[in-house]
Amino acid sequence: MARGDLFVQVSHFEGHSLGLIEAAKLGVPLIVSDVPVQIEGITRSDGQQCGIAVATDDDSGLARAITGLLDSPQAYAGRADQARRLADETTFGAMVNAYRNFVP
């Protein structure tokens, strides 16, 4: 994954993705499907989306997202920085606290 240029996960159904967290920690720009758990996965606690979400049935939108990042070093660097900032607040302790708040 560290050698990858992008993290692309455009599934119709997804659980909380450890792969997404790993990619963010590596500073790899994130492209995900617009399903709720994916949106949550790329959104920081301040509400900023740190990745690109595309509709699961929008192949041309996915292609635009991929080429837009690969063709623009500035856009790529910005999304890579956003991924790293997302990873900074995605810690083991934060995940444990989220589970504690979820489970009665």
N, C-alpha and C positions, 0 to 999 in steps of 0.2 A: 504494500500500500504506500509506503514511503516514496517509492519511485513513480507512483501514479501522478498524473497531472490534475485529475479531477476525481471527486467521489460522486458517483451518480447512482442513485437508488430511487427508482420510479415505480415501485410496486403499488398494487391496488390496496393491499392490506399489509400492515407492518406493526410489529411490536416496538418497544423502545429499543432502538438500534445501537448496539455497542460499536458496530462498524462506523457509524456516523460520528460517534464520540472519538473513536480512534483517529479517524480522518481529520477531525477538527484539531485534535491535539498535535497532529503532524503539520497543521497549517495547509491542508489540501482544501481548495474551494469545494463547497457543497452544493449539489443539485439534487433535489428530492421531489417526490410527488406531493401534490397538494392535499394529502389525506391528513386528518387532524394530528395524529401522533408524529408525523414527519414535520409538520409546521411547528409543533411544540419542540421538537428536537433541534430545530435551527433557530429558535427564538430565545434570546437572552432574557434575564429577569427584568430588564428595563423595557422589554417589548420589541427591541430591535431584532429584525430578522437577519441572521448572519449566513444566509445561503439563498439560493434561488429555488422557488417552488414552481413546478409546472403541473398542469392538469394531466391526469393519467392517460387521457385520450388525445393529447396534443403533441403528436410526433414532430410537427414543424416547430412548435414552441420549444421542445426539448432540443432540437437541432440548433435553434437560434441561441439558446442558453449556452450550449456547449461551444459553438463557434464564437459566440460573443466573448467568452472568457479566453479561449485559446488564441483568438486573433487580436486581443487587446491586452498588452502587458500591464497597463494601468488598471483595467478592470480586474484582471487576474490577481494582481498584487492587493487590491482593495478587498476582494473576497477572501483571499488567503489570510489577510490580517483580521478580517471579521471572524473567520473560523478559529483563529488562535485566541481571540478575545472571548469567543463562546466557550472554548475549551478551558480558559482560565477560571470560569465559574462552574464548570462541570467537574466537580471533585467527588471522590468517594464519599466524603462526609456529607456533601450536598445531596447525593443520591440516597444515602441512608436516611437522612432527614425527610426527604420526599416520601420514601416508603413508610416511615413512621407516621407521617401526617395522613397518609392514604389508608393505612390499616388501623382499624380501631383498637 
